[in-house]
Amino acid sequence: MSVYDHGFARVTGAVPLVALADPATNAKRIIEQVRASADDGTALVVFPELGLCGYSIDDLFHQDAIIDACLAGLATIIEATTGLRPVVAVGLPLQVGDGLYNCAAVIHDGEVLGVVPKSYLPNYREFYEQRFFAAARDAPVTTVTVLGRDVPFGADLIFEATDLEGFRVHVEICEDGWVPIPPSTWAALGGATVLANLSGSPVTVGKEGYRKSLCTSHSARCVAAHVYVAAGFGESTTDLAWDGDALITENGTLLARSELFAMEAQTITADIDLDRLRQERMRMISLRDQVGDFADGLKPLRRIRFTLGETASADDSLRRAVPRFPFVPADSADRDARCREVGNIQVQGLAARLRATGMDKIVIGVSGGLDSTLALLVAVDTFDRLGLPRENILAFTMPGFATGSATLRRAHILMDSLGVSGTEIDIRPSCEQMLADLGHPYARGEQLYDVTFENVQAGERTSHLFRLANHHGAFVLGTGDLSELALGWCTYGVGDQMSHYNVNSSVPKTLIQHLIRWMIATGAYSDETADVLAEILDDVISPELVPADDDGRIQSTEDTVGPYELHDFFLYHLTRFGYRPEKIAYLAGQAWGDRDRGAWSELLTADRRNEYDAATIDSWLRVFLTRFMNSQFKRSAMPNGPKVGSGGSLSPRGDWRAPSDSGARAWLDSF
């Protein structure tokens, strides 16, 4: 299979060396890059503005010899594309009637699909384009004859592949993308998913950052992919400089960028996710509303259909980063900002709830595990910011039949070192009474550790917390996380699924782990607290509801339901983008199939850097889909809590609404 079989399209930005006023040489160089890109499996190659002759030749544009040579160079490029897959966008001056136009010729498989003239001609500071060219609006025709063939002409062309769903390309030229309403905006509203900009764009100080901002924001606003290619080495430096900047962005994300100021030809390539764009546009009602507002103006857009051709020969190794932890940036600066923001969201949510209720106390269960630790740290931060005493955080650790001494010790150290009111309540007597009342075999001395045995303990803990809240005029702060809600790994009702307010409800397990690692790294806590936090991170994730086996092995959550790092990956791509299971498995293979591929957080030690083969990924994905679909009833009744991230809420009042009685068959049968 190739990347195209998974809903991707490979696109390329090409920056050749420019031979000023030498279209024959430029055509040869363009052809070389087209052929190399074709061998690489690309579907679209975009070259710079006026690349056949050079952007900076000034009055030479009006020389018949240059105009003729550009047409001759175009003819060689057209011929060279015969039998090749890529659509090719090449810049050249083209005379139409009495005007000379700054154009992009869009070529595929030996034919010109259409010619796009530049709409907006800059004529300020270093730019003098109105001296040379006519604007698209000045053209008296919508069809031109190029090398003996009539082809569509205009800025209103969308080139649509008939054999690659969602691959619809619009082309504009440099300044067209810098105006308040670029032509590509209308094209995106009209269905274009890939926006190409052929640019000259000389470089000045600060322009590099501005281009990145412009391209990423434009792709985000249009919910599209954007390929931007500026002129590079070889353009005239009489008065200007050129950096050969090329960027590929997708819905606000930078996928690839060229090396600036390179003195040799270069290309950048990325695989754009057509499924993602389709899903985003389908969900974004406001975008559809605007399409409706301007429908009359969008209907005249011309669709130029073509057949891309065979794509199976392209490889299936993605040319884009697939983060292993979609909820956690690997880059340290981005991660620090994300962790800080997540903490602020949680703190603000809890602070607002305290003020709304008029209460100044909370009750929280502290197990010595990850989730309750993060919730306790958030509570401490919240009370500090509100100027409330930490003693008003009423923390209770409640050992049961399987609570280990190490876990209990950590809970006490954590409560004591943070200065909250820490109390221990042994729930075993009340659990024994409950099991006896139920007639459970454990009450008769049998070692039966079934779901009833486990949930009696979870229920007793929650029951105690709610009654303690009543008794102290407080409310119960929940600790369960997003990953557990997704898998249904929580006890419904009178159990850890319920609370008065839950700051972790939108935070997945992998993010909780990174948040705590980050909190340690900030140095904000005492050595005693930091040491116990590190111990909590290193321990096996366990509900500690079933006693250790004869070999001393404790109950492991991930042995039962699977690795949280995979489940969080599945969760993100299922709920955020609605991908098919086959695609989720493919992406998981790209992210997790090789531990040596892709970036890791430096906070994650080598022994924590896992990899999974395809069979393992498929197996746990089936577990995830089954558990996720069967557990909706728990999410339909979940308590309030702040939404933290995109794709990070399963609240029926927030991001996720689904029936509690649907099954997983459609997903399981699809791969």
C-alpha positions in Angstrom: 0.0 0.0 0.0 1.0 3.6 -0.4 0.3 6.8 1.5 -2.4 7.5 -1.1 -4.3 4.5 0.1 -4.6 6.1 3.6 -6.1 9.4 2.5 -2.8 11.3 2.0 -1.4 13.2 -1.0 2.2 13.9 -1.4 3.1 17.5 -2.5 6.4 19.2 -3.2 7.8 22.7 -3.3 10.7 23.0 -5.6 13.3 25.8 -5.6 15.7 25.5 -8.6 18.7 27.5 -9.2 17.7 30.4 -11.4 19.5 31.2 -14.7 18.5 34.9 -15.3 16.8 35.5 -18.6 17.7 32.0 -19.7 14.4 30.0 -20.1 16.0 27.1 -21.8 18.4 26.4 -18.9 15.6 27.0 -16.4 13.3 24.6 -18.2 16.0 21.8 -18.0 16.4 22.4 -14.3 12.7 22.4 -13.7 12.3 19.1 -15.6 15.1 17.5 -13.5 13.2 18.4 -10.3 9.8 17.3 -11.8 11.3 13.8 -12.7 12.9 13.4 -9.3 9.6 14.4 -7.6 7.7 11.9 -9.8 10.1 9.2 -8.8 9.4 10.2 -5.2 5.7 9.6 -5.6 4.5 13.2 -5.5 1.1 14.4 -6.8 1.9 18.1 -7.1 5.1 20.1 -7.7 5.1 23.9 -7.3 7.8 26.1 -8.6 8.5 29.8 -7.9 6.9 32.8 -9.6 8.2 33.6 -13.1 10.6 30.7 -12.6 11.1 30.1 -16.3 12.9 33.4 -16.8 13.5 34.7 -13.3 11.5 37.2 -11.3 14.1 40.0 -11.2 14.7 40.6 -14.9 12.6 43.9 -14.9 12.3 45.5 -18.4 13.5 42.3 -20.0 10.0 40.9 -19.5 9.0 43.1 -22.5 11.6 41.6 -24.8 10.1 39.4 -27.5 13.1 37.1 -27.3 12.3 36.3 -23.6 8.6 35.8 -24.2 9.3 33.5 -27.1 12.0 31.6 -25.1 9.6 31.1 -22.2 7.0 29.5 -24.5 9.7 27.3 -25.9 10.8 26.3 -22.4 7.2 25.6 -21.4 6.8 23.3 -24.4 9.8 21.2 -23.3 8.4 21.0 -19.8 4.9 20.0 -21.1 6.5 17.2 -23.2 8.6 16.0 -20.3 5.6 15.5 -18.1 4.0 13.0 -20.4 3.4 9.8 -18.5 4.4 11.3 -15.2 2.0 11.5 -12.2 2.6 15.0 -10.8 0.6 18.1 -11.5 3.2 20.8 -12.2 2.8 24.6 -11.6 5.4 26.7 -13.4 5.6 30.5 -13.5 6.2 32.5 -16.7 5.1 35.7 -18.5 2.4 35.1 -21.0 1.0 37.5 -23.6 -2.7 37.5 -23.9 -4.2 39.9 -26.4 -2.5 43.3 -25.8 -1.5 42.5 -22.2 1.4 40.7 -20.6 0.4 38.6 -17.6 2.4 37.1 -14.8 1.1 33.5 -15.0 1.3 30.0 -13.6 0.9 27.3 -16.1 -0.7 24.2 -14.5 0.5 21.1 -16.4 -0.3 17.4 -16.1 0.7 14.4 -18.2 1.8 16.3 -21.3 -1.1 18.8 -21.3 -1.7 22.3 -19.9 -4.8 22.0 -17.7 -5.1 25.8 -17.3 -3.3 29.1 -16.9 -3.7 31.3 -13.8 -2.8 35.0 -14.1 -1.8 37.0 -11.1 -4.6 39.0 -9.6 -2.8 41.6 -7.5 0.3 43.4 -8.8 2.4 45.1 -6.1 3.7 48.5 -7.0 5.2 49.8 -3.8 8.7 49.9 -2.3 10.9 47.5 -4.2 8.0 46.2 -6.4 7.2 47.6 -9.9 5.0 44.9 -11.4 2.4 47.2 -12.8 5.1 48.6 -15.0 5.4 45.1 -16.7 2.1 43.2 -16.3 -1.6 43.4 -16.5 -3.8 42.1 -13.7 -6.1 39.1 -14.0 -9.2 41.4 -13.8 -8.0 43.1 -17.0 -8.1 40.0 -19.1 -10.9 40.2 -21.7 -11.0 36.4 -22.2 -11.5 33.2 -20.1 -9.7 30.9 -22.5 -6.3 31.4 -24.1 -4.4 29.5 -26.8 -1.1 28.1 -25.5 1.2 26.4 -28.0 -1.7 25.8 -30.3 -4.2 24.5 -27.7 -7.1 26.4 -26.1 -7.0 26.2 -22.3 -8.9 27.8 -19.4 -7.5 31.1 -18.2 -8.3 32.9 -15.0 -7.8 33.0 -11.2 -11.1 31.1 -10.7 -9.8 27.6 -11.7 -9.8 24.6 -9.3 -8.0 21.6 -10.6 -9.7 18.5 -9.3 -8.5 14.9 -9.4 -11.1 12.4 -10.4 -9.3 9.5 -8.9 -8.0 10.9 -5.6 -10.9 12.0 -3.3 -10.5 15.5 -2.0 -7.5 16.5 -4.0 -8.6 19.8 -5.4 -5.8 22.4 -6.2 -6.0 26.1 -6.6 -3.1 28.2 -7.7 -2.3 31.9 -7.0 0.8 34.0 -7.3 2.7 35.8 -4.6 0.9 39.0 -3.7 -2.4 37.3 -4.2 -1.7 35.5 -0.9 -0.8 38.7 0.9 -4.0 40.7 0.4 -6.8 40.7 2.9 -9.0 38.3 0.9 -6.8 36.1 -1.4 -8.3 34.5 -4.4 -7.5 31.1 -2.7 -9.9 32.0 0.1 -12.8 32.0 -2.4 -11.4 28.8 -3.9 -11.2 27.1 -0.5 -14.9 28.1 0.2 -15.6 26.5 -3.2 -13.9 23.2 -2.3 -10.2 23.6 -3.0 -8.2 21.7 -0.4 -4.6 22.4 -1.7 -3.7 26.0 -2.1 -0.5 26.7 -4.1 1.3 30.0 -4.1 4.1 30.6 -6.7 6.1 33.5 -5.2 9.1 35.7 -6.0 9.3 37.4 -2.6 12.7 38.9 -2.0 13.9 38.6 1.6 14.2 41.4 4.1 14.9 41.2 7.9 11.9 39.7 9.7 10.2 38.4 6.5 11.0 34.8 7.3 8.8 34.8 10.4 6.1 36.8 8.7 5.9 34.3 5.9 5.5 31.4 8.3 2.8 33.2 10.2 1.0 34.1 6.9 1.2 30.6 5.5 0.2 28.7 8.6 -2.7 31.1 9.5 -4.0 31.1 5.9 -4.1 27.3 5.9 -5.8 27.3 9.2 -8.4 29.9 8.2 -9.2 28.1 5.0 -9.0 24.6 6.5 -6.6 23.6 3.7 -3.1 22.6 2.8 -0.9 25.4 1.5 2.3 25.1 -0.6 4.3 28.3 -0.8 7.5 28.5 -2.9 9.7 31.7 -3.2 12.5 32.4 -5.6 16.0 31.5 -4.6 19.6 31.6 -5.6 20.3 33.0 -9.0 17.9 35.9 -8.9 19.5 39.3 -9.3 21.0 40.8 -6.2 21.4 44.3 -7.9 19.2 45.7 -5.2 17.5 42.8 -3.4 18.3 39.4 -1.9 16.5 36.0 -2.2 16.3 33.2 0.3 14.4 30.4 -1.5 11.8 30.1 1.2 9.4 27.2 0.7 6.8 26.1 3.2 4.1 23.4 3.3 1.4 23.9 5.9 -1.8 22.2 6.7 -4.6 23.6 8.7 -2.3 25.7 10.8 0.5 23.2 11.1 3.9 23.6 9.5 4.8 20.3 7.8 8.0 21.2 5.9 10.3 24.1 5.2 13.3 24.7 3.0 16.8 25.6 4.1 16.9 29.4 3.7 19.7 30.9 1.6 20.7 27.6 0.1 23.0 28.0 -2.9 21.9 24.9 -4.6 18.5 23.5 -5.9 16.3 22.0 -3.3 12.9 20.5 -2.8 10.6 20.0 0.3 8.0 17.3 0.4 5.2 16.5 2.7 2.1 14.2 2.8 -1.0 16.2 3.3 -3.9 14.6 5.1 -7.0 14.9 2.8 -9.1 13.0 5.3 -8.3 15.4 8.0 -9.3 18.4 5.9 -12.5 16.7 4.9 -13.3 15.9 8.5 -12.5 19.4 9.7 -14.6 21.0 7.0 -17.5 18.6 7.7 -17.5 19.5 11.4 -17.0 23.3 11.0 -20.5 24.6 10.6 -19.4 28.2 10.5 -17.3 27.5 7.4 -20.4 25.9 5.7 -22.5 28.9 6.8 -20.0 31.2 5.0 -20.1 29.0 1.9 -23.9 29.5 1.9 -23.5 33.2 2.3 -21.3 33.4 -0.8 -22.8 30.6 -2.7 -23.8 32.7 -5.7 -20.2 34.0 -6.1 -18.7 30.5 -5.7 -20.8 28.7 -8.2 -19.0 30.3 -11.2 -15.7 28.8 -10.1 -14.5 26.5 -12.8 -13.6 22.9 -12.0 -10.9 21.5 -14.3 -11.0 17.7 -13.8 -8.0 15.4 -14.5 -7.0 11.8 -13.7 -3.9 11.7 -11.5 -3.1 8.2 -12.4 -1.4 5.3 -10.7 -0.4 6.0 -7.1 0.3 2.5 -5.8 4.0 2.8 -6.5 4.4 5.5 -3.9 5.9 4.3 -0.6 3.9 4.1 2.6 6.3 5.9 4.8 4.8 9.2 5.7 6.6 12.4 5.0 5.2 14.2 8.0 5.7 13.9 11.7 3.1 11.7 13.5 3.5 12.5 17.3 3.5 9.5 19.5 1.9 11.6 22.2 -0.7 13.7 20.4 -1.7 15.4 23.6 1.9 16.2 24.6 4.4 18.2 22.4 7.8 16.7 22.2 9.6 20.0 21.8 10.6 21.3 25.2 9.5 24.9 24.7 6.1 23.9 23.3 5.7 21.3 26.0 6.5 23.8 28.8 3.9 26.2 27.4 1.3 23.4 27.0 1.9 22.1 30.5 1.7 25.6 32.0 -1.6 26.3 30.1 -3.1 23.0 31.1 -2.4 23.8 34.7 -3.9 27.2 34.4 -7.1 25.8 32.9 -7.5 23.3 35.7 -6.8 25.8 38.4 -9.2 28.4 36.9 -11.9 25.8 36.6 -11.6 24.7 40.2 -11.3 28.3 41.4 -14.4 29.3 39.6 -16.3 26.3 41.0 -15.2 27.2 44.6 -16.4 30.8 44.2 -19.7 29.7 42.5 -20.5 27.3 45.4 -19.4 29.7 48.1 -17.3 26.9 49.6 -13.7 27.1 50.8 -13.1 23.4 51.3 -12.7 20.4 49.1 -12.6 16.7 49.9 -10.2 14.5 47.8 -9.2 10.9 47.8 -5.4 10.4 47.6 -4.3 7.0 46.5 -0.6 7.6 45.9 -1.2 7.1 42.2 -0.9 9.4 39.2 -4.5 10.8 38.9 -5.1 11.7 42.5 -1.6 13.2 42.7 -2.2 15.6 39.8 -5.6 16.6 41.2 -4.1 17.3 44.6 -1.3 19.4 43.0 -4.0 21.4 41.1 -5.9 21.9 44.3 -2.9 23.1 46.2 -2.1 25.6 43.4 -5.7 26.8 43.3 -5.9 27.3 47.1 -2.6 29.2 47.0 -3.8 31.5 44.3 -7.1 32.2 46.1 -5.3 32.9 49.3 -7.1 29.9 51.0 -5.2 27.8 53.6 -4.0 24.5 52.3 -5.5 22.9 55.5 -8.9 23.4 53.8 -7.9 20.7 51.3 -9.3 17.7 53.2 -7.3 14.8 51.7 -8.1 11.2 52.6 -6.2 8.0 51.8 -8.3 4.9 52.1 -6.4 1.6 52.0 -8.3 -1.4 50.9 -7.6 -5.1 50.6 -4.8 -4.7 48.0 -3.3 -1.4 49.0 0.5 -1.7 49.1 2.6 -0.3 51.8 4.7 1.7 49.3 1.5 3.3 47.9 0.2 4.1 51.3 3.5 5.6 52.3 3.6 7.8 49.2 0.1 9.1 49.8 1.0 10.2 53.4 4.3 11.8 52.3 2.5 13.7 49.6 -0.2 15.0 51.9 2.2 15.9 54.6 4.8 17.5 52.4 2.2 19.7 50.7 0.7 20.8 54.0 -2.9 19.7 53.4 -5.1 18.0 56.0 -4.3 14.4 55.5 -6.3 11.6 57.1 -6.3 7.8 56.7 -9.5 5.8 56.7 -9.3 2.1 56.5 -12.3 1.0 54.3 -11.8 -2.8 54.8 -14.3 -3.1 57.7 -17.1 -1.4 55.7 -16.2 -3.4 52.6 -16.3 -6.7 54.6 -19.7 -5.7 55.9 -20.9 -4.9 52.4 -19.5 -8.2 51.0 -21.2 -10.1 53.8 -24.5 -8.3 53.2 -24.2 -9.3 49.5 -23.5 -12.9 50.4 -20.2 -12.7 48.4 -18.0 -15.8 48.6 -15.1 -13.6 49.9 -17.1 -13.1 53.1 -17.0 -16.9 53.6 -13.2 -17.0 53.2 -13.0 -17.8 49.5 -10.4 -15.9 47.5 -12.8 -14.7 44.8 -11.6 -11.4 43.4 -14.3 -10.6 40.8 -15.7 -7.3 39.6 -18.0 -7.1 42.7 -15.1 -7.5 45.0 -13.3 -4.7 43.2 -16.3 -2.3 42.9 -17.3 -2.7 46.5 -14.0 -1.1 47.4 -14.3 1.7 44.8 -17.8 2.3 45.9 -16.9 2.5 49.6 -14.2 5.1 48.9 -16.6 7.3 46.9 -19.4 6.9 49.5 -17.0 8.0 52.2 -15.8 11.0 50.2 -19.4 12.3 49.6 -20.5 11.9 53.2 -17.2 13.5 54.3 -18.0 16.4 52.0 -21.5 16.7 53.6 -20.0 16.6 57.0 -17.4 19.3 56.4 -19.3 21.6 54.1 -17.1 20.8 51.2 -17.4 19.3 47.7 -15.7 16.2 46.3 -12.9 16.8 43.8 -12.7 14.0 41.3 -9.5 12.5 40.1 -10.4 10.1 37.3 -8.8 11.0 33.9 -9.9 11.1 30.2 -8.2 7.8 29.3 -10.1 5.9 32.0 -13.4 7.5 30.8 -12.6 6.5 27.2 -12.0 2.9 28.2 -14.7 2.8 30.8 -12.0 1.9 33.4 -13.9 3.4 36.3 -16.7 2.3 38.6 -20.0 3.9 37.6 -22.2 5.9 40.0 -21.1 5.3 43.5 -17.5 4.9 42.4 -14.5 6.8 41.0 -16.6 7.8 38.0 -18.5 10.3 40.1 -17.6 13.5 42.0 -18.9 17.1 42.4 -16.2 18.5 40.1 -13.3 16.9 38.3 -10.2 18.8 37.1 -8.8 15.7 35.4 -11.8 14.8 33.3 -10.3 16.2 30.1 -6.7 15.2 30.8 -5.4 11.8 29.3 -3.1 9.6 31.2 -0.1 10.3 29.1 -0.5 14.0 29.6 -0.8 13.5 33.4 2.5 11.7 33.4 4.2 14.5 31.4 2.6 17.1 33.6 4.0 15.6 36.7 7.4 15.2 35.1 7.3 18.8 34.1 6.2 19.9 37.6 9.2 18.1 39.0 11.5 19.7 36.5 10.3 23.2 37.4 11.7 22.9 40.9 8.5 24.3 42.4 8.3 21.6 45.1 10.4 20.6 48.1 12.8 17.7 47.6 10.6 15.5 49.7 7.6 16.2 47.4 9.7 15.9 44.2 11.1 12.6 45.3 7.7 11.1 46.0 6.4 12.4 42.7 9.2 10.6 40.9 8.4 7.4 42.7 4.7 7.7 41.7 5.8 8.1 38.0 8.0 5.0 38.2 5.4 2.7 39.7 3.1 0.3 37.9 -0.3 1.9 37.1 -2.7 -0.2 39.3 -6.1 0.2 40.9 -4.9 -1.9 43.8 -8.2 -3.6 44.2 -7.0 -7.3 43.9 -4.2 -8.7 46.2 -0.9 -9.6 44.6 -0.5 -13.1 43.2 1.6 -15.9 44.7 4.6 -14.5 42.9 4.1 -11.0 44.4 2.9 -9.4 41.1 0.5 -6.6 41.7 -2.6 -5.9 39.6 -1.6 -4.0 36.5 -4.1 -1.8 34.6 -2.1 -1.9 31.4 -1.8 -5.7 31.5 -5.6 -5.8 31.4 -6.7 -3.0 29.1 -3.5 -2.3 27.2 -0.8 0.5 27.1 -2.2 3.9 27.8 0.2 5.5 25.4 -1.5 3.5 22.5 -5.0 4.1 23.8 -4.5 7.9 24.1 -3.2 7.8 20.5 -6.3 5.9 19.4 -8.6 8.2 21.4 -7.2 11.4 19.9 -7.4 10.2 16.2 -10.9 8.7 16.7 -12.6 11.5 18.4 -10.7 14.5 17.0 -10.7 13.4 13.3 -13.2 10.5 13.1 -10.6 8.4 11.2 -11.3 4.9 10.1 -9.7 2.2 12.3 -7.5 1.1 9.4 -6.0 4.7 9.2 -5.6 4.9 12.9 -3.7 1.7 12.9 -1.5 2.9 10.1 -0.8 6.2 11.9 0.0 4.3 15.1 2.5 2.2 13.1 4.1 5.3 11.8 4.4 6.8 15.3 5.1 3.7 17.4 6.5 1.1 14.9 10.2 2.2 15.4 11.5 3.8 18.6 14.4 5.3 16.7 12.1 7.3 14.4 10.7 10.7 15.4 11.3 12.9 18.4 11.0 12.0 22.1 10.6 14.2 25.1 13.9 14.4 26.9 11.9 13.9 30.1 11.2 10.3 29.0 14.0 8.0 29.9 15.3 5.4 27.4 13.6 2.5 29.1 10.2 4.3 28.7 10.6 4.6 24.9 8.6 1.8 23.6 7.7 0.5 20.1 4.9 -1.8 19.0 4.5 -4.0 15.9 1.4 -4.0 13.7 -0.2 -7.1 15.3 0.1 -5.5 18.8 -1.4 -2.2 17.6 -4.3 -4.0 15.8 -5.0 -6.1 18.9 -5.1 -3.2 21.3 -7.1 -1.0 18.9 -9.8 -3.6 18.8 -9.8 -3.6 22.6 -10.0 0.2 22.6 -12.9 0.4 20.1 -14.9 -2.3 22.0 -14.4 -0.7 25.4 -14.9 2.9 24.1 -18.2 2.2 22.3 -19.5 0.1 25.2 -18.8 2.6 27.9 -20.7 5.7 26.7 -23.2 5.4 29.5 -20.5 6.3 32.0 -19.6 9.4 30.0 -23.2 10.4 29.6 -23.4 11.0 33.3 -20.0 12.3 34.0 -19.5 15.3 36.4 -18.5 18.8 35.4 -14.9 19.6 34.6 -13.0 22.0 32.3 -12.1 21.1 28.7 -8.4 21.2 28.4 -7.4 20.4 24.8 -8.6 19.9 21.3 -9.8 16.3 21.0 -9.6 16.2 24.8 -13.2 16.1 26.1 -15.7 13.3 26.3 -18.3 15.4 28.1 -21.8 15.1 26.6 -22.1 18.9 27.3 -18.8 19.6 25.5 -17.1 17.8 22.7 -18.7 14.3 22.5 -22.3 13.3 22.2 -23.2 9.7 21.5 -25.9 7.2 22.4 -25.2 5.0 25.3 -26.6 1.9 23.6 -24.6 1.8 20.3 -22.1 -0.9 19.5 -18.6 -1.2 17.9 -19.4 -3.5 15.0 -19.1 -0.9 12.2 -15.6 0.0 13.4 -14.5 -3.6 14.2 -15.7 -4.8 10.8 -13.9 -2.1 8.9 -10.3 -3.5 9.4 
